[in-house]
């Protein structure tokens, strides 16, 4: 067996290339939010059968979300190749053909949809498939290259996971699920615009009309701050509606004050480093907020 040539990075395996198409980190957050919706839909501790249903629903959502991510890689292949953040993707590097990626996406979508339809319920399957179409077609193909409000309008698809989780357990979409939807919907613009601020040159090269490109840095910073204020109000809704207790309220206030503070600092004194910190905190904000809802559900 010959030794590897020094300085040469081995090509990733075909399996790892296909796995990369599913955007694992994004899909993990999607499944986590869907799981929160499932757990909150069940009063008290779930039974063994309900835990089994949750596992099946999570698998189905993961498969369809992965399919949407892979389809997105086909549509944005040219754009991905121009952006430092996405140039590593197998489709952008030409490691996987469009035909291979499309087949992979179709298989994942078919498997996930069948699992949800037959082992969870048809409502969850149709809502999940609608989310696939909303993200992969309406957002990626139509909105993203057309308007700087792409993130705001397209955020509806990204806000669907807790609704899918709620529907999986109740075969219904209640007001509680819509409140969770609202929180993610309001969280999406400041989250992505913080990223777009320090990646603005990438987006400019790609030709995408992201807000910092079309309206400038200062206007985008103001929008980030204003959205953190609106999000603050949205994060109080679970307590106001009676979904949660004071435990969640304290966590929501602390996290939202933190996000607003980042938004204000970004607006008044911009730096790329601060935009990165704001983006990272947005991920902590959403994850910790939903984790607080989960803890509150069982403790209080």
MARVO-464686 format. One record per residue (C-alpha): x, y, z. Coordinates in pm, whole numbers, plus 50000, padded with zeros to 5 digits. Last residue first. Example, Ala and Ser with C-alpha at 12.3 -4.5 7.8 and 13.67 -1.06 7.14 Angstrom:
[[51367,49894,50714]]
[[51230,49550,50780]]
This chain:
[[45619,52337,53609]]
[[45906,52093,53555]]
[[45792,51902,53247]]
[[45665,52176,53015]]
[[45905,52433,53162]]
[[46201,52216,53060]]
[[46072,52191,52703]]
[[45990,52561,52674]]
[[46337,52639,52808]]
[[46488,52412,52541]]
[[46291,52607,52282]]
[[46440,52935,52403]]
[[46788,52783,52440]]
[[46791,52666,52078]]
[[46646,52991,51942]]
[[46878,53221,52137]]
[[47190,53007,52092]]
[[47146,53024,51715]]
[[47087,53400,51732]]
[[47400,53429,51948]]
[[47608,53291,51662]]
[[47469,53546,51417]]
[[47520,53831,51664]]
[[47879,53719,51729]]
[[47946,53712,51354]]
[[47796,54060,51314]]
[[48016,54179,51602]]
[[48329,54049,51429]]
[[48222,54211,51102]]
[[48201,54544,51281]]
[[47916,54787,51329]]
[[47876,55039,51611]]
[[47519,55170,51652]]
[[47318,54908,51465]]
[[47532,54612,51572]]
[[47522,54727,51934]]
[[47142,54755,51916]]
[[47104,54409,51761]]
[[47341,54252,52014]]
[[47147,54415,52298]]
[[46818,54301,52141]]
[[46951,53942,52130]]
[[47056,53959,52497]]
[[46725,54112,52603]]
[[46555,53828,52415]]
[[46756,53560,52592]]
[[46694,53707,52939]]
[[46323,53771,52870]]
[[46264,53425,52722]]
[[46446,53250,53009]]
[[46243,53440,53270]]
[[45918,53370,53083]]
[[45999,52999,53050]]
[[46026,52961,53426]]
[[45727,53191,53483]]
[[45494,52936,53324]]
[[45421,52807,52976]]
[[45144,52750,52723]]
[[44919,53004,52895]]
[[44864,53236,52599]]
[[45067,53517,52759]]
[[45347,53276,52854]]
[[45375,53125,52504]]
[[45340,53477,52356]]
[[45640,53635,52530]]
[[45878,53524,52252]]
[[45671,53721,52001]]
[[45725,54046,52190]]
[[46103,53992,52192]]
[[46084,53900,51821]]
[[45944,54246,51748]]
[[46240,54402,51930]]
[[46490,54170,51757]]
[[46326,54267,51427]]
[[46392,54635,51490]]
[[46762,54566,51560]]
[[46812,54357,51246]]
[[46624,54617,51039]]
[[46853,54893,51168]]
[[47159,54690,51074]]
[[47016,54632,50726]]
[[46967,55006,50672]]
[[47325,55076,50780]]
[[47485,54808,50561]]
[[47323,54894,50231]]
[[46980,54866,50071]]
[[47036,54628,49778]]
[[47352,54445,49887]]
[[47285,54453,50263]]
[[46926,54331,50191]]
[[47020,54027,49980]]
[[46957,54068,49609]]
[[47155,53758,49499]]
[[47412,53833,49228]]
[[47659,53576,49360]]
[[47941,53831,49371]]
[[47730,54067,49585]]
[[47629,53778,49813]]
[[47993,53689,49875]]
[[48076,54056,49928]]
[[47798,54085,50187]]
[[47918,53794,50400]]
[[47958,54006,50714]]
[[47617,54166,50678]]
[[47454,53856,50526]]
[[47511,53659,50847]]
[[47342,53925,51060]]
[[47072,53938,50793]]
[[47012,53564,50836]]
[[46943,53568,51212]]
[[46771,53907,51215]]
[[46532,53783,50942]]
[[46464,53430,51082]]
[[46365,53509,51442]]
[[46023,53655,51347]]
[[45922,53337,51159]]
[[46074,53119,51434]]
[[45858,53287,51700]]
[[45548,53291,51480]]
[[45565,52917,51412]]
[[45583,52849,51788]]
[[45271,53063,51829]]
[[45107,52874,51541]]
[[45172,52543,51716]]
[[45004,52672,52032]]
[[44707,52790,51824]]
[[44640,52429,51721]]
[[44727,52242,51401]]
[[44568,51895,51407]]
[[44659,51527,51376]]
[[44756,51557,51746]]
[[45104,51403,51766]]
[[45230,51454,51411]]
[[45043,51784,51379]]
[[45240,51931,51671]]
[[45570,51818,51520]]
[[45483,51959,51179]]
[[45383,52289,51340]]
[[45712,52287,51533]]
[[45899,52243,51200]]
[[45711,52514,50998]]
[[45915,52827,51070]]
[[46170,52757,50796]]
[[45895,52751,50535]]
[[45746,53080,50657]]
[[46092,53238,50648]]
[[46057,53255,50270]]
[[45863,53578,50305]]
[[46112,53747,50541]]
[[46426,53590,50393]]
[[46328,53678,50036]]
[[46259,54042,50131]]
[[46559,54145,49921]]
[[46354,54030,49620]]
[[46389,53818,49304]]
[[46685,53579,49335]]
[[46568,53437,49671]]
[[46195,53458,49601]]
[[46143,53233,49298]]
[[46380,52934,49284]]
[[46498,52907,49645]]
[[46193,53041,49830]]
[[45898,52912,49624]]
[[46076,52599,49494]]
[[46296,52428,49755]]
[[46161,52606,50063]]
[[45788,52627,49995]]
[[45784,52297,49804]]
[[45951,52114,50094]]
[[45721,52292,50343]]
[[45421,52176,50141]]
[[45562,51821,50162]]
[[45587,51854,50540]]
[[45231,51985,50566]]
[[45108,51705,50340]]
[[45289,51436,50540]]
[[45178,51577,50874]]
[[44816,51578,50760]]
[[44845,51222,50623]]
[[44931,51074,50966]]
[[45231,50909,51138]]
[[45305,50561,51006]]
[[45148,50561,50658]]
[[45174,50925,50553]]
[[45487,51019,50748]]
[[45688,50717,50638]]
[[45569,50752,50279]]
[[45666,51121,50274]]
[[46011,51051,50419]]
[[46083,50771,50172]]
[[45959,50971,49873]]
[[46149,51287,49976]]
[[46471,51093,50037]]
[[46442,50912,49702]]
[[46364,51235,49514]]
[[46660,51420,49671]]
[[46901,51138,49586]]
[[46770,51124,49230]]
[[46810,51501,49196]]
[[47164,51486,49336]]
[[47271,51209,49099]]
[[47116,51387,48800]]
[[47272,51721,48901]]
[[47614,51557,48907]]
[[47816,51503,49223]]
[[48181,51601,49271]]
[[48132,51912,49059]]
[[48273,52143,49325]]
[[47945,52334,49361]]
[[47749,52006,49370]]
[[47977,51859,49639]]
[[47949,52171,49861]]
[[48286,52333,49937]]
[[48200,52659,49758]]
[[47928,52731,50016]]
[[48080,52984,50258]]
[[48335,53112,50004]]
[[48057,53203,49761]]
[[48097,53182,49384]]
[[48053,52802,49360]]
[[47739,52823,49573]]
[[47577,53061,49323]]
[[47635,52822,49033]]
[[47502,52520,49225]]
[[47208,52712,49368]]
[[46929,52509,49207]]
[[47109,52178,49255]]
[[47210,52248,49617]]
[[46851,52350,49697]]
[[46737,52006,49583]]
[[46976,51852,49837]]
[[46841,52076,50116]]
[[46481,51988,50024]]
[[46565,51616,50033]]
[[46733,51656,50372]]
[[46418,51825,50503]]
[[46211,51536,50364]]
[[46432,51273,50528]]
[[46464,51457,50861]]
[[46087,51514,50879]]
[[46024,51143,50827]]
[[46285,51040,51084]]
[[46147,51288,51338]]
[[45793,51156,51277]]
[[45905,50796,51327]]
[[46087,50882,51651]]
[[45790,51085,51775]]
[[45554,50794,51704]]
[[45779,50564,51906]]
[[45784,50811,52195]]
[[45405,50819,52172]]
[[45384,50440,52192]]
[[45614,50436,52495]]
[[45393,50694,52664]]
[[45476,51063,52664]]
[[45526,51239,53001]]
[[45267,51507,53072]]
[[45032,51659,52815]]
[[45154,51578,52461]]
[[45161,51866,52210]]
[[45463,52018,52385]]
[[45666,51706,52308]]
[[45578,51702,51940]]
[[45641,52075,51889]]
[[45977,52042,52063]]
[[46057,51749,51833]]
[[45986,51967,51528]]
[[46225,52232,51661]]
[[46497,51967,51710]]
[[46427,51821,51364]]
[[46477,52160,51200]]
[[46791,52231,51407]]
[[46938,51897,51300]]
[[46841,51971,50939]]
[[47042,52294,50942]]
[[47348,52122,51087]]
[[47319,51826,50846]]
[[47303,52026,50520]]
[[47147,51729,50333]]
[[47399,51762,50048]]
[[47682,51686,50294]]
[[47540,51335,50341]]
[[47565,51274,49966]]
[[47932,51377,49971]]
[[47998,51173,50286]]
[[47864,50861,50112]]
[[48072,50926,49801]]
[[48384,50941,50015]]
[[48563,51271,50059]]
[[48866,51334,49838]]
[[49199,51293,50018]]
[[49381,51619,50104]]
[[49723,51626,49937]]
[[49998,51794,50143]]
[[50211,51479,50164]]
[[50117,51212,49909]]
[[49947,50922,50083]]
[[50169,50620,50139]]
[[50150,50333,49894]]
[[50000,50000,50000]]
